[in-house]
Amino acid sequence: MMRSTHVLTISLAGILLAACATPPVEHLYRLDYPLASSSQAEAQYELVVATIKLPEAVNRQQLVIQKSATESIVSDEQRWLAPLDEQLTNALTAHLRKNLPDAWLSTDTSISTTSSLPRYHVKVQINQLLINSGEQLTLEASWAVLDSSRKLKKREHQVFTVRLNGTAYEAVAPAMSEAARQLAEQVGASVAEARK
């Protein structure tokens, strides 16, 4: 009896060690946005898009999910493929390129140009990003459109809410992609107004 208990204990320990040795599977997510078209209209103005600023708490590789109003979960296995500020900036630029075909877009704010085209700058700050699992994603953003002399032409603030299509982590990236699309639509409208 004692020998069989000893063998059973060793077997269970071996199974537990094998389970611990299996590394967790990482899931990587990226934002979906339109690819640049090879045929674009001739540029009428330049638009420089600064890197989107995000709160430090959510600008990380891991997905940050709200468990309650006062508690968040950071998932080490559920990650963004690239930094979130980088992905949001790329998504915003891609959507603006599609929505503003007469603009020459750049994300390099250090480029100085001798072009005779009017130049505008867009700065976007995400004030809050809340992802409530199985419910919705809320993106609160502020943005400013400035002219070439950095004079403020337009300032806006808006909250975008997108329903999550399911309770799994896989629902987050499509919802974030949709929020980025809606943000770009409103930023594009601000740029159009600033040019009037």
Phi, psi and chi 1 to 4 in degrees:
 res  aa     phi    psi   chi1   chi2   chi3   chi4
   1 MET       -  -43.6  177.0   73.0  177.1      -
   2 MET   -65.5  -38.3 -173.4  138.3  159.4      -
   3 ARG   -64.5  -43.1  178.8  168.1  165.9   72.5
   4 SER   -66.9  -34.4   61.9      -      -      -
   5 THR   -65.7  -41.0  -54.2      -      -      -
   6 HIS   -64.4  -43.8 -173.8   42.3      -      -
   7 VAL   -64.3  -41.7  170.2      -      -      -
   8 LEU   -62.5  -42.0 -179.5   61.6      -      -
   9 THR   -62.7  -44.7  -56.6      -      -      -
  10 ILE   -65.0  -40.4  -69.6  173.0      -      -
  11 SER   -63.2  -45.0  -62.2      -      -      -
  12 LEU   -63.4  -40.5  -76.9  172.9      -      -
  13 ALA   -63.1  -40.7      -      -      -      -
  14 GLY   -63.0  -41.8      -      -      -      -
  15 ILE   -64.5  -44.2  -69.3  169.4      -      -
  16 LEU   -63.5  -41.1  -72.6  172.3      -      -
  17 LEU   -65.0  -40.4  -78.2  173.4      -      -
  18 ALA   -64.2  -38.8      -      -      -      -
  19 ALA   -66.4  -38.8      -      -      -      -
  20 CYS   -71.0  -28.6  -68.3      -      -      -
  21 ALA   -75.3  -20.7      -      -      -      -
  22 THR   -74.7  116.2  -53.8      -      -      -
  23 PRO   -69.6  146.4   23.9  -28.9      -      -
  24 PRO   -67.2  148.2   19.4  -26.2      -      -
  25 VAL   -82.7  127.5  177.0      -      -      -
  26 GLU   -87.1  137.2  -91.9 -169.8    1.4      -
  27 HIS  -113.3  126.4  -63.6  -85.2      -      -
  28 LEU  -109.5  138.4  -59.2  174.6      -      -
  29 TYR  -126.2  145.8  -57.0   98.7      -      -
  30 ARG  -132.0  159.1   67.5  175.1  -67.2  -84.3
  31 LEU   -81.8  147.6  -62.7 -172.6      -      -
  32 ASP   -99.4  126.6 -177.9   27.3      -      -
  33 TYR  -152.1  160.4   48.6   83.4      -      -
  34 PRO   -68.7  143.9   21.2  -28.0      -      -
  35 LEU   -78.9  153.3  -63.1  174.1      -      -
  36 ALA   -64.9  137.8      -      -      -      -
  37 SER   -84.3  144.6  170.1      -      -      -
  38 SER   -76.7  -23.0   55.9      -      -      -
  39 SER  -106.8  111.0   59.8      -      -      -
  40 GLN  -123.7  153.6  -84.0 -162.9  -69.1      -
  41 ALA   -67.7  160.3      -      -      -      -
  42 GLU   -66.7  134.6 -170.9  172.5  -29.0      -
  43 ALA   -66.5  134.5      -      -      -      -
  44 GLN  -103.1  -19.1  -57.4  -63.8  -49.7      -
  45 TYR  -159.5  164.1   61.3   99.9      -      -
  46 GLU  -104.1  143.3  -63.7  177.8   13.2      -
  47 LEU  -132.6  114.7 -176.0   60.2      -      -
  48 VAL  -100.3  122.1 -180.0      -      -      -
  49 VAL  -103.7  114.1 -179.9      -      -      -
  50 ALA   -73.5  155.2      -      -      -      -
  51 THR   -58.6  131.2  -59.5      -      -      -
  52 ILE   -64.7  134.8  -68.5  178.4      -      -
  53 LYS   -94.7  134.7  -67.0 -172.6 -173.1  -69.8
  54 LEU  -124.2  152.4  -80.1  147.3      -      -
  55 PRO   -60.0  140.4  -19.9   29.9      -      -
  56 GLU   -54.6  -35.2 -107.8 -177.6   66.0      -
  57 ALA   -61.1  -30.1      -      -      -      -
  58 VAL  -110.5  -10.8  -66.1      -      -      -
  59 ASN   -86.3   71.0 -167.8   24.4      -      -
  60 ARG  -142.3  167.8   54.8  175.0   66.7 -146.3
  61 GLN   -69.6  -35.6 -154.7   95.6   39.2      -
  62 GLN   -77.9  149.0  -57.2   95.6  -30.5      -
  63 LEU   -71.6  137.5  -95.2   60.6      -      -
  64 VAL  -113.7  114.6 -179.9      -      -      -
  65 ILE  -112.6  135.9  -53.5  -64.8      -      -
  66 GLN   -78.7  119.4  -71.2  -59.6  121.0      -
  67 LYS   -84.7  -36.5 -175.0  176.2  175.5 -176.3
  68 SER  -152.8 -175.5   68.7      -      -      -
  69 ALA   -63.2  -23.7      -      -      -      -
  70 THR  -120.2    3.8   57.3      -      -      -
  71 GLU  -135.9  135.3 -174.3 -179.1   -2.5      -
  72 SER  -119.3  152.8  -60.7      -      -      -
  73 ILE  -114.7  130.7  -62.2  171.4      -      -
  74 VAL  -106.0  119.8  177.3      -      -      -
  75 SER   -99.2  119.8  173.4      -      -      -
  76 ASP   -74.9  -24.1  -76.1  -33.3      -      -
  77 GLU   -90.2  -17.8  -71.5   80.3   38.6      -
  78 GLN  -107.7  107.6  -48.6  -65.5  -34.3      -
  79 ARG  -131.8  156.4  -63.7  173.5  168.7  -96.2
  80 TRP   -79.1  144.1  -66.5  109.2      -      -
  81 LEU   -65.1  -34.7 -176.1   62.5      -      -
  82 ALA  -137.9  164.4      -      -      -      -
  83 PRO   -51.6  141.2  -26.4   34.5      -      -
  84 LEU   -63.9  -38.0 -168.7   51.5      -      -
  85 ASP   -63.2  -37.3   56.9   -7.9      -      -
  86 GLU   -66.3  -45.4  179.5 -174.5  -50.5      -
  87 GLN   -64.8  -42.2  -73.7 -159.8   63.7      -
  88 LEU   -65.1  -38.9  -81.0  169.9      -      -
  89 THR   -63.7  -44.0  -56.7      -      -      -
  90 ASN   -62.8  -41.6  -70.1  -18.9      -      -
  91 ALA   -65.2  -45.8      -      -      -      -
  92 LEU   -59.2  -47.1  175.2   65.5      -      -
  93 THR   -61.9  -43.5  -54.8      -      -      -
  94 ALA   -63.1  -44.1      -      -      -      -
  95 HIS   -67.8  -39.7  -75.3  -66.0      -      -
  96 LEU   -64.3  -39.0  -73.4  173.6      -      -
  97 ARG   -60.2  -38.5 -171.5  170.1  -80.4  121.5
  98 LYS   -73.7  -41.8 -178.9 -178.8  174.9 -169.2
  99 ASN   -79.9  -23.6  -62.4  -16.1      -      -
 100 LEU  -123.3   72.7  -55.7  170.4      -      -
 101 PRO   -65.9  -15.8   22.5  -30.9      -      -
 102 ASP   -92.7    9.1   56.0  -12.9      -      -
 103 ALA  -105.6  141.6      -      -      -      -
 104 TRP   -94.9  117.1  179.8   84.8      -      -
 105 LEU  -103.6  145.2  -84.1  103.4      -      -
 106 SER  -147.5  151.4  171.5      -      -      -
 107 THR  -108.5    1.8   54.4      -      -      -
 108 ASP   -92.7  102.3 -170.9  -11.5      -      -
 109 THR   -75.5  -11.5   55.7      -      -      -
 110 SER   -86.8  -11.3   66.9      -      -      -
 111 ILE   -66.7  125.5  -68.4  177.1      -      -
 112 SER  -105.0  139.0   62.3      -      -      -
 113 THR  -128.1  150.8 -179.8      -      -      -
 114 THR  -104.3   13.4   55.2      -      -      -
 115 SER   -62.3  148.2  169.6      -      -      -
 116 SER   -85.7   -1.5   59.6      -      -      -
 117 LEU   -72.5  144.9  -66.1  175.1      -      -
 118 PRO   -61.4  145.5  -14.6   23.2      -      -
 119 ARG  -122.7  136.5 -169.8  175.7 -150.9 -158.1
 120 TYR  -128.0  154.6  -63.2   89.1      -      -
 121 HIS  -123.7  141.4  -61.0  -96.1      -      -
 122 VAL  -120.8  128.6  169.2      -      -      -
 123 LYS  -123.0  127.0  -66.5 -175.5  176.1 -172.4
 124 VAL  -121.3  135.2  178.2      -      -      -
 125 GLN  -125.8  128.3  178.3  167.5  -32.6      -
 126 ILE   -88.1  114.7  -55.0  -58.4      -      -
 127 ASN   -79.6  -35.0  -56.1  -44.9      -      -
 128 GLN  -154.6  139.5 -167.8  171.2   45.4      -
 129 LEU  -133.8  114.3  170.7   61.7      -      -
 130 LEU  -120.9  126.8  -61.6  173.4      -      -
 131 ILE  -116.8  106.4  -57.3  167.9      -      -
 132 ASN   -95.7  109.4  -63.9   90.7      -      -
 133 SER   -51.2  128.2 -178.5      -      -      -
 134 GLY    76.4   -2.0      -      -      -      -
 135 GLU  -118.5  -83.3  -64.8  176.4   30.2      -
 136 GLN  -154.3  164.6   64.9 -173.0   24.8      -
 137 LEU  -114.2  131.8  178.6  146.3      -      -
 138 THR  -120.8  124.5  -55.9      -      -      -
 139 LEU  -121.3  114.8 -176.7   77.5      -      -
 140 GLU  -103.3  121.2 -179.1 -173.2  -11.8      -
 141 ALA  -131.0  149.3      -      -      -      -
 142 SER  -125.3  143.8  -58.8      -      -      -
 143 TRP  -147.3  158.5   62.3   92.9      -      -
 144 ALA  -135.9  143.1      -      -      -      -
 145 VAL  -113.3  126.3 -178.7      -      -      -
 146 LEU  -121.3  154.3  -56.1   97.2      -      -
 147 ASP   -87.6 -173.8   65.1   13.9      -      -
 148 SER   -63.2  -26.0   57.8      -      -      -
 149 SER   -92.0   12.3   61.7      -      -      -
 150 ARG    66.7   23.6  -54.8  -67.2  175.3  124.8
 151 LYS   -81.7  133.0  179.9 -177.4  172.8 -171.0
 152 LEU   -66.1  124.9 -179.1   65.6      -      -
 153 LYS  -105.3  -33.1  -59.4  -66.7  -75.3  179.7
 154 LYS  -156.8  138.0 -168.5   84.0  177.0  156.7
 155 ARG  -132.5  134.4  178.5 -180.0  -74.2  152.5
 156 GLU  -138.6  160.8  -61.8  -76.1  -18.9      -
 157 HIS  -147.7  134.3  174.2  -94.8      -      -
 158 GLN  -155.4  154.1 -165.9  163.0  -20.2      -
 159 VAL  -111.9  128.9  176.3      -      -      -
 160 PHE  -112.2  128.8  -56.2   91.6      -      -
 161 THR  -121.8  127.8  -57.3      -      -      -
 162 VAL  -128.8  129.4  179.0      -      -      -
 163 ARG   -69.3  140.2  -79.8 -119.5  157.2  -99.9
 164 LEU   -83.3  132.2  -68.8 -179.8      -      -
 165 ASN   -89.8   69.1 -169.8   14.9      -      -
 166 GLY   124.2  172.1      -      -      -      -
 167 THR   -97.5  -12.2   57.1      -      -      -
 168 ALA   -78.0  160.5      -      -      -      -
 169 TYR   -59.0  -28.8  -74.1  107.8      -      -
 170 GLU   -60.3  -17.9  -70.2   81.1   16.4      -
 171 ALA   -79.7  -14.4      -      -      -      -
 172 VAL   -71.0  -49.8  173.8      -      -      -
 173 ALA   -60.3  -44.5      -      -      -      -
 174 PRO   -62.8  -37.3  -23.8   33.2      -      -
 175 ALA   -67.5  -41.5      -      -      -      -
 176 MET   -65.2  -37.7 -177.1   71.8   84.3      -
 177 SER   -62.2  -41.5  -60.5      -      -      -
 178 GLU   -68.0  -40.2  174.1   57.6   19.5      -
 179 ALA   -62.6  -39.8      -      -      -      -
 180 ALA   -63.8  -39.0      -      -      -      -
 181 ARG   -63.9  -44.7 -173.9 -162.2   66.7   74.9
 182 GLN   -64.5  -40.7  -69.1  178.6   20.8      -
 183 LEU   -60.7  -46.8  171.0   63.3      -      -
 184 ALA   -61.1  -37.7      -      -      -      -
 185 GLU   -60.6  -44.4 -165.9  173.5  -86.6      -
 186 GLN   -72.8  -38.6  -64.9  -55.3  -48.6      -
 187 VAL   -63.7  -41.7  170.1      -      -      -
 188 GLY   -60.2  -40.4      -      -      -      -
 189 ALA   -65.3  -37.9      -      -      -      -
 190 SER   -65.0  -39.4  -64.3      -      -      -
 191 VAL   -64.3  -43.9  169.9      -      -      -
 192 ALA   -61.2  -40.7      -      -      -      -
 193 GLU   -67.7  -39.2  -76.2 -179.0   41.2      -
 194 ALA   -65.3  -27.5      -      -      -      -
 195 ARG   -81.0  -10.9  -68.0 -171.8   61.5 -133.9
 196 LYS   -72.3      -  -72.8  179.7 -177.6  174.7
